[in-house]
Amino acid sequence: KPHEMAAIYRQDLSSFIQSAFLELNPQTEYLHNWHIDLIAHKLMQVERGEIKRLIINMPPRNLKSICGSVAFPAWLMGRNPAKKIICASYAADLAIKLATDCRQVMLSPWYQDTFPRTRLSATRTAVQDFATTQRGGRMAVSTGGGITGRGADILIIDDPLKPDEAVSDVTRKNINDWFDATAYTRLNSKRHGAIVIIMQRLHLDDLVGHVLEKGEWEVVN
């Protein structure tokens, strides 16, 4: 029954992820696995404010981007249309693709039935920077790029480093410096804002190695 499913989607991110996957990949079978439930559980703890700094390390092709960069922002804005989210990935075209997918989920009939209070604004519609009518929104940037003048309640960094560039000391340092000087400063509240980093480990001194040296993070490996 649609209204029962909507009630489940509102409360359970794992079920929402499955529907988001099928929305974007209607010809592909969804293969559920326990790791999706675990990721969803940790991201729901971020939403509730129980985890402020979360690292999810996993190999490619395990739905990490659909979980973290597509379904999670859509679900966050569904539950609170005023939420401001910045999502970063290593390349602009990847960041835009994930933003496009998130927007497609939010425009789907089942999403709009699930979250009737959340609607996309007609005044800020660029796919890389779209807003809700409640002044929330999702901004997509590439790691290393500028994020001037904008703040986030939640910062999601998904694949900050291209695998074949991880051997470059200069590239790794640039991404780590970008995190310290640019990304971290964009949190609206240093105390209540949350940061989620989702990536495969590529080097001892990749972004995960860098942030773990500086503070306490919840790590899902």
Accessible surface in RSA format (square Angstrom, percent):
REM  Atomic radii and reference values for relative SASA: ProtOr
REM  Chains: A
REM  Algorithm: Lee & Richards
REM  Probe-radius: 1.40
REM  Slices: 20
REM RES _ NUM      All-atoms   Total-Side   Main-Chain    Non-polar    All polar
REM                ABS   REL    ABS   REL    ABS   REL    ABS   REL    ABS   REL
RES LYS A   1   161.24  78.7 120.55  74.0  40.69  96.9  74.49  67.0  86.74  92.4
RES PRO A   2   112.57  82.0 101.70  92.7  10.88  39.5 108.35  89.5   4.22  26.2
RES HIS A   3   128.93  70.5 119.23  82.9   9.70  24.8  91.54  94.3  37.39  43.5
RES GLU A   4    86.52  49.7  83.20  62.9   3.32   7.9  31.65  61.2  54.87  44.8
RES MET A   5    78.03  40.4  78.03  51.6   0.00   0.0  53.43  45.4  24.60  32.6
RES ALA A   6     7.38   6.8   7.38  11.4   0.00   0.0   7.38  10.4   0.00   0.0
RES ALA A   7    44.76  41.2  42.14  65.0   2.62   6.0  43.19  60.8   1.57   4.2
RES ILE A   8    78.48  44.7  74.13  55.2   4.34  10.5  78.48  56.5   0.00   0.0
RES TYR A   9    25.97  12.1  25.97  14.8   0.00   0.0   7.55   5.7  18.42  22.7
RES ARG A  10    80.70  33.9  80.70  41.1   0.00   0.0  28.28  38.7  52.41  31.8
RES GLN A  11   115.97  64.9 109.46  80.0   6.51  15.5  45.57  97.0  70.40  53.4
RES ASP A  12    49.97  35.0  49.33  49.1   0.64   1.5  17.68  41.6  32.29  32.2
RES LEU A  13     0.00   0.0   0.00   0.0   0.00   0.0   0.00   0.0   0.00   0.0
RES SER A  14    12.09  10.2  11.08  14.8   1.01   2.3   8.65  18.4   3.44   4.8
RES SER A  15    29.80  25.2  23.83  31.8   5.97  13.7  10.35  22.0  19.45  27.2
RES PHE A  16     0.00   0.0   0.00   0.0   0.00   0.0   0.00   0.0   0.00   0.0
RES ILE A  17     0.00   0.0   0.00   0.0   0.00   0.0   0.00   0.0   0.00   0.0
RES GLN A  18    73.38  41.0  73.38  53.6   0.00   0.0   6.30  13.4  67.08  50.9
RES SER A  19    18.61  15.7  15.55  20.8   3.06   7.1   2.50   5.3  16.11  22.6
RES ALA A  20     0.00   0.0   0.00   0.0   0.00   0.0   0.00   0.0   0.00   0.0
RES PHE A  21    17.34   8.7  17.34  10.7   0.00   0.0  17.34  10.5   0.00   0.0
RES LEU A  22    72.87  40.6  67.88  48.6   4.99  12.5  68.24  47.9   4.63  12.4
RES GLU A  23    49.52  28.4  34.86  26.4  14.66  34.9   7.91  15.3  41.61  34.0
RES LEU A  24    31.84  17.7   8.34   6.0  23.50  59.1   8.67   6.1  23.17  62.4
RES ASN A  25    46.08  31.8  40.33  39.0   5.75  13.9   6.71  16.2  39.37  38.1
RES PRO A  26    97.76  71.2  67.74  61.8  30.01 109.1  70.74  58.4  27.02 167.9
RES GLN A  27   169.60  94.8 133.51  97.6  36.09  85.9  62.01 132.0 107.59  81.6
RES THR A  28    71.58  50.9  64.49  65.4   7.10  16.9  46.19  62.0  25.40  38.4
RES GLU A  29   133.64  76.7 112.44  85.1  21.19  50.5  51.66  99.9  81.98  66.9
RES TYR A  30    23.94  11.2   6.49   3.7  17.45  45.4   6.57   4.9  17.36  21.4
RES LEU A  31   133.79  74.5 116.17  83.1  17.62  44.3 118.63  83.3  15.15  40.8
RES HIS A  32    92.68  50.7  62.33  43.3  30.35  77.6  56.74  58.5  35.94  41.8
RES ASN A  33    62.83  43.3  58.41  56.4   4.42  10.6  16.92  40.7  45.92  44.4
RES TRP A  34   175.77  70.5 167.28  81.0   8.49  19.9 147.34  78.6  28.43  46.1
RES HIS A  35    31.94  17.5  31.90  22.2   0.04   0.1  29.84  30.8   2.10   2.4
RES ILE A  36     0.67   0.4   0.67   0.5   0.00   0.0   0.67   0.5   0.00   0.0
RES ASP A  37    66.53  46.6  62.25  62.0   4.28  10.1  27.64  65.0  38.90  38.8
RES LEU A  38    62.10  34.6  57.69  41.3   4.40  11.1  61.73  43.4   0.37   1.0
RES ILE A  39     5.64   3.2   5.64   4.2   0.00   0.0   5.64   4.1   0.00   0.0
RES ALA A  40     1.62   1.5   1.62   2.5   0.00   0.0   1.62   2.3   0.00   0.0
RES HIS A  41    91.36  49.9  88.69  61.6   2.66   6.8  54.71  56.4  36.65  42.6
RES LYS A  42    33.07  16.1  33.07  20.3   0.00   0.0   8.99   8.1  24.09  25.7
RES LEU A  43     0.06   0.0   0.06   0.0   0.00   0.0   0.06   0.0   0.00   0.0
RES MET A  44    34.34  17.8  34.34  22.7   0.00   0.0  28.21  24.0   6.13   8.1
RES GLN A  45    32.77  18.3  32.77  24.0   0.00   0.0   0.02   0.0  32.75  24.8
RES VAL A  46     5.48   3.6   0.30   0.3   5.18  12.5   0.30   0.3   5.18  14.0
RES GLU A  47    37.86  21.7  19.47  14.7  18.39  43.8   2.12   4.1  35.74  29.2
RES ARG A  48   120.96  50.8  85.27  43.5  35.69  85.0  55.69  76.1  65.27  39.6
RES GLY A  49    33.69  41.5   0.00   N/A  33.69  41.5  22.29  61.2  11.39  25.5
RES GLU A  50   103.21  59.3  66.58  50.4  36.63  87.2  42.68  82.6  60.53  49.4
RES ILE A  51    14.55   8.3  10.94   8.1   3.61   8.7  14.44  10.4   0.11   0.3
RES LYS A  52    67.82  33.1  63.04  38.7   4.78  11.4  35.85  32.3  31.97  34.1
RES ARG A  53    40.30  16.9  36.70  18.7   3.60   8.6  18.19  24.9  22.11  13.4
RES LEU A  54     0.03   0.0   0.00   0.0   0.03   0.1   0.00   0.0   0.03   0.1
RES ILE A  55     0.00   0.0   0.00   0.0   0.00   0.0   0.00   0.0   0.00   0.0
RES ILE A  56     1.87   1.1   1.87   1.4   0.00   0.0   1.87   1.3   0.00   0.0
RES ASN A  57    10.01   6.9   5.09   4.9   4.92  11.8   3.20   7.7   6.81   6.6
RES MET A  58    20.95  10.8  14.45   9.6   6.50  15.5  19.54  16.6   1.40   1.9
RES PRO A  59    82.28  60.0  79.76  72.7   2.53   9.2  81.67  67.4   0.61   3.8
RES PRO A  60    65.77  47.9  57.82  52.7   7.96  28.9  58.96  48.7   6.81  42.3
RES ARG A  61   233.51  98.0 194.31  99.1  39.21  93.4  78.79 107.7 154.72  93.8
RES ASN A  62    46.29  31.9  42.38  41.0   3.92   9.4   5.62  13.5  40.68  39.3
RES LEU A  63    46.99  26.2  38.41  27.5   8.57  21.5  44.63  31.3   2.35   6.3
RES LYS A  64    13.99   6.8  11.46   7.0   2.53   6.0   4.97   4.5   9.01   9.6
RES SER A  65    26.81  22.7  25.36  33.8   1.44   3.3  16.92  36.0   9.88  13.8
RES ILE A  66    23.90  13.6  23.45  17.5   0.45   1.1  23.45  16.9   0.45   1.2
RES CYS A  67     0.17   0.1   0.17   0.2   0.00   0.0   0.17   0.4   0.00   0.0
RES GLY A  68     0.17   0.2   0.00   N/A   0.17   0.2   0.17   0.5   0.00   0.0
RES SER A  69     0.70   0.6   0.70   0.9   0.00   0.0   0.12   0.3   0.58   0.8
RES VAL A  70     0.09   0.1   0.09   0.1   0.00   0.0   0.09   0.1   0.00   0.0
RES ALA A  71     0.00   0.0   0.00   0.0   0.00   0.0   0.00   0.0   0.00   0.0
RES PHE A  72     0.24   0.1   0.24   0.1   0.00   0.0   0.24   0.1   0.00   0.0
RES PRO A  73     0.00   0.0   0.00   0.0   0.00   0.0   0.00   0.0   0.00   0.0
RES ALA A  74     0.00   0.0   0.00   0.0   0.00   0.0   0.00   0.0   0.00   0.0
RES TRP A  75     1.30   0.5   1.30   0.6   0.00   0.0   1.30   0.7   0.00   0.0
RES LEU A  76     1.35   0.8   0.32   0.2   1.03   2.6   0.66   0.5   0.69   1.9
RES MET A  77     0.00   0.0   0.00   0.0   0.00   0.0   0.00   0.0   0.00   0.0
RES GLY A  78     4.89   6.0   0.00   N/A   4.89   6.0   0.00   0.0   4.89  10.9
RES ARG A  79    82.54  34.7  59.27  30.2  23.28  55.4  15.40  21.1  67.14  40.7
RES ASN A  80    60.05  41.4  59.25  57.3   0.79   1.9  16.09  38.7  43.96  42.5
RES PRO A  81     4.25   3.1   4.25   3.9   0.00   0.0   4.25   3.5   0.00   0.0
RES ALA A  82    47.53  43.7  42.12  65.0   5.41  12.3  42.61  60.0   4.93  13.1
RES LYS A  83    43.70  21.3  42.59  26.1   1.11   2.6   6.50   5.9  37.19  39.6
RES LYS A  84    83.83  40.9  83.83  51.4   0.00   0.0  55.14  49.6  28.70  30.6
RES ILE A  85     3.01   1.7   0.00   0.0   3.01   7.2   0.00   0.0   3.01   8.2
RES ILE A  86     2.75   1.6   2.75   2.0   0.00   0.0   2.75   2.0   0.00   0.0
RES CYS A  87     6.02   4.6   5.53   6.2   0.49   1.2   5.67  14.4   0.36   0.4
RES ALA A  88     0.74   0.7   0.00   0.0   0.74   1.7   0.28   0.4   0.46   1.2
RES SER A  89     2.94   2.5   2.88   3.8   0.06   0.1   0.00   0.0   2.94   4.1
RES TYR A  90    70.43  32.9  51.90  29.5  18.53  48.2  15.95  12.0  54.47  67.2
RES ALA A  91    27.90  25.7  23.81  36.7   4.10   9.3  27.90  39.3   0.00   0.0
RES ALA A  92    58.89  54.1  52.34  80.8   6.55  14.9  53.61  75.5   5.28  14.0
RES ASP A  93   109.45  76.7  96.97  96.5  12.48  29.5  47.62 112.1  61.83  61.7
RES LEU A  94    43.92  24.5  39.85  28.5   4.07  10.2  43.79  30.8   0.13   0.3
RES ALA A  95     4.83   4.4   2.34   3.6   2.49   5.7   4.79   6.8   0.04   0.1
RES ILE A  96    70.65  40.2  70.65  52.6   0.00   0.0  70.65  50.9   0.00   0.0
RES LYS A  97   115.83  56.5 111.42  68.4   4.42  10.5  94.19  84.8  21.64  23.1
RES LEU A  98    10.17   5.7  10.17   7.3   0.00   0.0  10.17   7.1   0.00   0.0
RES ALA A  99     0.18   0.2   0.18   0.3   0.00   0.0   0.18   0.2   0.00   0.0
RES THR A 100    60.08  42.7  59.14  60.0   0.94   2.2  52.66  70.7   7.43  11.2
RES ASP A 101    17.98  12.6  17.98  17.9   0.00   0.0   0.03   0.1  17.95  17.9
RES CYS A 102     0.00   0.0   0.00   0.0   0.00   0.0   0.00   0.0   0.00   0.0
RES ARG A 103    64.64  27.1  64.64  33.0   0.00   0.0   1.41   1.9  63.23  38.3
RES GLN A 104    79.84  44.6  73.77  53.9   6.06  14.4  29.09  61.9  50.75  38.5
RES VAL A 105     0.00   0.0   0.00   0.0   0.00   0.0   0.00   0.0   0.00   0.0
RES MET A 106     2.92   1.5   1.05   0.7   1.88   4.5   1.05   0.9   1.88   2.5
RES LEU A 107    91.00  50.7  72.79  52.1  18.21  45.8  72.98  51.3  18.03  48.5
RES SER A 108     4.35   3.7   0.00   0.0   4.35  10.0   4.27   9.1   0.08   0.1
RES PRO A 109   105.50  76.9  98.57  89.9   6.93  25.2 105.43  87.0   0.07   0.4
RES TRP A 110    55.11  22.1  49.53  24.0   5.58  13.1  50.92  27.2   4.19   6.8
RES TYR A 111     0.66   0.3   0.66   0.4   0.00   0.0   0.66   0.5   0.00   0.0
RES GLN A 112    45.44  25.4  43.78  32.0   1.66   4.0   6.33  13.5  39.11  29.7
RES ASP A 113    99.77  69.9  82.00  81.6  17.78  42.0  24.47  57.6  75.31  75.1
RES THR A 114     1.14   0.8   1.14   1.2   0.00   0.0   0.00   0.0   1.14   1.7
RES PHE A 115     7.12   3.6   4.49   2.8   2.63   6.8   7.12   4.3   0.00   0.0
RES PRO A 116    88.70  64.6  73.50  67.0  15.21  55.3  73.77  60.9  14.94  92.8
RES ARG A 117   157.54  66.1 144.01  73.4  13.53  32.2  77.46 105.9  80.08  48.5
RES THR A 118     1.27   0.9   0.00   0.0   1.27   3.0   0.00   0.0   1.27   1.9
RES ARG A 119    82.74  34.7  81.18  41.4   1.56   3.7  45.14  61.7  37.60  22.8
RES LEU A 120    34.59  19.3  14.81  10.6  19.78  49.7  14.81  10.4  19.78  53.2
RES SER A 121    14.27  12.1  10.89  14.5   3.38   7.8   4.70  10.0   9.57  13.4
RES ALA A 122    97.59  89.7  65.83 101.6  31.76  72.3  71.11 100.1  26.48  70.1
RES THR A 123   133.73  95.1  96.58  97.9  37.15  88.5  84.27 113.2  49.47  74.8
RES ARG A 124    81.65  34.3  79.27  40.4   2.39   5.7  47.32  64.7  34.33  20.8
RES THR A 125    69.57  49.5  60.17  61.0   9.40  22.4  29.21  39.2  40.37  61.0
RES ALA A 126    50.16  46.1  34.95  53.9  15.20  34.6  47.45  66.8   2.70   7.2
RES VAL A 127    37.44  24.6  32.57  29.5   4.87  11.7  32.57  28.3   4.87  13.2
RES GLN A 128    78.22  43.7  78.15  57.1   0.07   0.2  18.94  40.3  59.29  45.0
RES ASP A 129    26.35  18.5  26.32  26.2   0.03   0.1   8.77  20.6  17.58  17.5
RES PHE A 130     1.03   0.5   1.03   0.6   0.00   0.0   1.03   0.6   0.00   0.0
RES ALA A 131     5.27   4.8   5.27   8.1   0.00   0.0   5.27   7.4   0.00   0.0
RES THR A 132     2.87   2.0   0.00   0.0   2.87   6.9   0.00   0.0   2.87   4.3
RES THR A 133    78.42  55.8  49.93  50.6  28.48  67.9  49.20  66.1  29.22  44.2
RES GLN A 134    90.36  50.5  77.01  56.3  13.36  31.8   7.45  15.9  82.91  62.9
RES ARG A 135   190.56  80.0 183.31  93.4   7.25  17.3  63.99  87.5 126.57  76.7
RES GLY A 136     0.37   0.5   0.00   N/A   0.37   0.5   0.37   1.0   0.00   0.0
RES GLY A 137     3.26   4.0   0.00   N/A   3.26   4.0   2.64   7.2   0.63   1.4
RES ARG A 138     1.40   0.6   1.22   0.6   0.18   0.4   0.00   0.0   1.40   0.8
RES MET A 139    32.54  16.8  32.09  21.2   0.45   1.1  32.03  27.2   0.51   0.7
RES ALA A 140    10.80   9.9   0.60   0.9  10.20  23.2   0.60   0.8  10.20  27.0
RES VAL A 141    13.94   9.2   8.04   7.3   5.90  14.2  13.94  12.1   0.00   0.0
RES SER A 142    32.70  27.6  28.25  37.7   4.45  10.3   4.56   9.7  28.14  39.4
RES THR A 143    13.48   9.6   0.57   0.6  12.90  30.8   0.00   0.0  13.48  20.4
RES GLY A 144    49.28  60.8   0.00   N/A  49.28  60.8  18.55  50.9  30.73  68.8
RES GLY A 145    25.72  31.7   0.00   N/A  25.72  31.7  24.00  65.9   1.72   3.8
RES GLY A 146    58.86  72.6   0.00   N/A  58.86  72.6  29.72  81.5  29.15  65.3
RES ILE A 147     2.46   1.4   0.00   0.0   2.46   5.9   1.16   0.8   1.30   3.5
RES THR A 148   124.14  88.3 107.59 109.1  16.54  39.4  78.13 104.9  46.01  69.6
RES GLY A 149    71.67  88.4   0.00   N/A  71.67  88.4  40.05 109.9  31.62  70.8
RES ARG A 150    69.91  29.4  67.68  34.5   2.23   5.3  33.73  46.1  36.18  21.9
RES GLY A 151    24.18  29.8   0.00   N/A  24.18  29.8   8.97  24.6  15.21  34.1
RES ALA A 152     0.14   0.1   0.14   0.2   0.00   0.0   0.14   0.2   0.00   0.0
RES ASP A 153    41.92  29.4  38.45  38.3   3.47   8.2  12.23  28.8  29.70  29.6
RES ILE A 154     5.46   3.1   5.46   4.1   0.00   0.0   5.46   3.9   0.00   0.0
RES LEU A 155     0.45   0.2   0.45   0.3   0.00   0.0   0.45   0.3   0.00   0.0
RES ILE A 156     0.25   0.1   0.22   0.2   0.03   0.1   0.22   0.2   0.03   0.1
RES ILE A 157     0.00   0.0   0.00   0.0   0.00   0.0   0.00   0.0   0.00   0.0
RES ASP A 158     1.22   0.9   1.22   1.2   0.00   0.0   1.22   2.9   0.00   0.0
RES ASP A 159    26.95  18.9  26.42  26.3   0.53   1.3   3.41   8.0  23.54  23.5
RES PRO A 160     0.63   0.5   0.22   0.2   0.41   1.5   0.22   0.2   0.41   2.6
RES LEU A 161     6.37   3.5   3.19   2.3   3.18   8.0   3.88   2.7   2.49   6.7
RES LYS A 162    85.81  41.9  85.34  52.4   0.47   1.1  31.40  28.3  54.41  58.0
RES PRO A 163    68.91  50.2  58.21  53.1  10.70  38.9  58.59  48.4  10.32  64.2
RES ASP A 164   107.55  75.3  80.56  80.2  26.99  63.8  51.12 120.3  56.43  56.3
RES GLU A 165    75.49  43.3  73.35  55.5   2.13   5.1  21.25  41.1  54.24  44.3
RES ALA A 166     3.76   3.5   3.70   5.7   0.06   0.1   3.76   5.3   0.00   0.0
RES VAL A 167   126.41  83.2 106.45  96.4  19.96  48.1 107.97  93.8  18.44  50.0
RES SER A 168    39.02  33.0  30.74  41.0   8.28  19.1  30.06  64.0   8.96  12.6
RES ASP A 169    98.82  69.2  90.25  89.8   8.57  20.3  32.36  76.2  66.46  66.3
RES VAL A 170   105.52  69.4 102.15  92.5   3.37   8.1 105.31  91.5   0.21   0.6
RES THR A 171    34.33  24.4  33.12  33.6   1.21   2.9  15.40  20.7  18.93  28.6
RES ARG A 172    15.85   6.7  14.99   7.6   0.86   2.1   1.82   2.5  14.04   8.5
RES LYS A 173   128.13  62.5 125.38  76.9   2.75   6.5  98.14  88.3  29.99  31.9
RES ASN A 174    85.19  58.7  79.26  76.6   5.93  14.3  21.32  51.3  63.87  61.7
RES ILE A 175    15.80   9.0  15.80  11.8   0.00   0.0  15.80  11.4   0.00   0.0
RES ASN A 176     6.43   4.4   6.43   6.2   0.00   0.0   3.03   7.3   3.40   3.3
RES ASP A 177    60.05  42.1  58.23  58.0   1.82   4.3  26.92  63.4  33.13  33.0
RES TRP A 178    14.07   5.6   7.40   3.6   6.67  15.7  13.50   7.2   0.57   0.9
RES PHE A 179    10.52   5.3  10.52   6.5   0.00   0.0  10.52   6.4   0.00   0.0
RES ASP A 180    48.00  33.6  34.86  34.7  13.13  31.1  24.17  56.9  23.82  23.8
RES ALA A 181    73.69  67.8  50.03  77.2  23.66  53.8  57.53  81.0  16.16  42.8
RES THR A 182    35.74  25.4  33.43  33.9   2.31   5.5  12.11  16.3  23.63  35.7
RES ALA A 183     0.00   0.0   0.00   0.0   0.00   0.0   0.00   0.0   0.00   0.0
RES TYR A 184    76.40  35.7  76.40  43.5   0.00   0.0  49.18  37.0  27.22  33.6
RES THR A 185    61.34  43.6  47.36  48.0  13.98  33.3  44.12  59.3  17.22  26.0
RES ARG A 186    60.16  25.3  57.63  29.4   2.53   6.0   2.08   2.8  58.07  35.2
RES LEU A 187     6.75   3.8   0.04   0.0   6.70  16.9   0.04   0.0   6.70  18.0
RES ASN A 188    84.27  58.1  45.94  44.4  38.33  92.3  26.98  64.9  57.29  55.4
RES SER A 189    36.87  31.2  30.96  41.3   5.91  13.6  31.55  67.2   5.31   7.4
RES LYS A 190    97.78  47.7  82.13  50.4  15.65  37.3  68.46  61.6  29.32  31.2
RES ARG A 191   192.31  80.7 177.59  90.5  14.72  35.0  72.62  99.2 119.69  72.5
RES HIS A 192   123.94  67.7 107.65  74.8  16.29  41.7  75.31  77.6  48.63  56.6
RES GLY A 193     3.85   4.8   0.00   N/A   3.85   4.8   3.58   9.8   0.27   0.6
RES ALA A 194     3.53   3.2   3.40   5.3   0.12   0.3   3.40   4.8   0.12   0.3
RES ILE A 195     0.33   0.2   0.16   0.1   0.17   0.4   0.16   0.1   0.17   0.5
RES VAL A 196     0.28   0.2   0.28   0.3   0.00   0.0   0.28   0.2   0.00   0.0
RES ILE A 197     0.00   0.0   0.00   0.0   0.00   0.0   0.00   0.0   0.00   0.0
RES ILE A 198     1.48   0.8   1.48   1.1   0.00   0.0   1.48   1.1   0.00   0.0
RES MET A 199     1.44   0.7   1.44   1.0   0.00   0.0   1.44   1.2   0.00   0.0
RES GLN A 200    41.91  23.4  40.79  29.8   1.12   2.7   7.30  15.5  34.62  26.3
RES ARG A 201    95.54  40.1  71.46  36.4  24.08  57.3  39.78  54.4  55.76  33.8
RES LEU A 202    48.02  26.7  17.38  12.4  30.65  77.0  24.43  17.2  23.59  63.5
RES HIS A 203    69.12  37.8  54.79  38.1  14.32  36.6  44.54  45.9  24.57  28.6
RES LEU A 204   163.95  91.3 149.17 106.7  14.78  37.2 149.84 105.2  14.11  38.0
RES ASP A 205    62.61  43.9  61.88  61.6   0.72   1.7  21.76  51.2  40.84  40.7
RES ASP A 206     0.35   0.2   0.00   0.0   0.35   0.8   0.35   0.8   0.00   0.0
RES LEU A 207     2.33   1.3   0.63   0.5   1.70   4.3   0.63   0.4   1.70   4.6
RES VAL A 208     0.30   0.2   0.30   0.3   0.00   0.0   0.30   0.3   0.00   0.0
RES GLY A 209    10.99  13.6   0.00   N/A  10.99  13.6   8.71  23.9   2.28   5.1
RES HIS A 210    28.06  15.3  27.96  19.4   0.10   0.3  18.19  18.7   9.87  11.5
RES VAL A 211     3.22   2.1   2.60   2.4   0.63   1.5   2.97   2.6   0.25   0.7
RES LEU A 212    70.99  39.5  51.87  37.1  19.13  48.1  52.12  36.6  18.87  50.8
RES GLU A 213   152.32  87.5 111.52  84.4  40.81  97.2  43.18  83.5 109.14  89.1
RES LYS A 214   131.92  64.4  91.79  56.3  40.13  95.5  74.72  67.3  57.20  60.9
RES GLY A 215    37.03  45.7   0.00   N/A  37.03  45.7  29.96  82.2   7.07  15.8
RES GLU A 216   167.08  95.9 148.45 112.3  18.62  44.3  67.92 131.4  99.16  81.0
RES TRP A 217    36.74  14.7  12.84   6.2  23.90  56.1   8.10   4.3  28.64  46.5
RES GLU A 218    67.54  38.8  56.80  43.0  10.74  25.6  13.80  26.7  53.74  43.9
RES VAL A 219    64.19  42.2  33.85  30.6  30.34  73.1  33.85  29.4  30.34  82.3
RES VAL A 220    18.10  11.9  14.81  13.4   3.29   7.9  18.10  15.7   0.00   0.0
RES ASN A 221   149.42 103.0  88.46  85.5  60.96 146.8  39.14  94.2 110.28 106.6
END  Absolute sums over single chains surface
CHAIN  1 A    10486.1       8639.7       1846.4       5748.7       4737.4
END  Absolute sums over all chains
TOTAL         10486.1       8639.7       1846.4       5748.7       4737.4
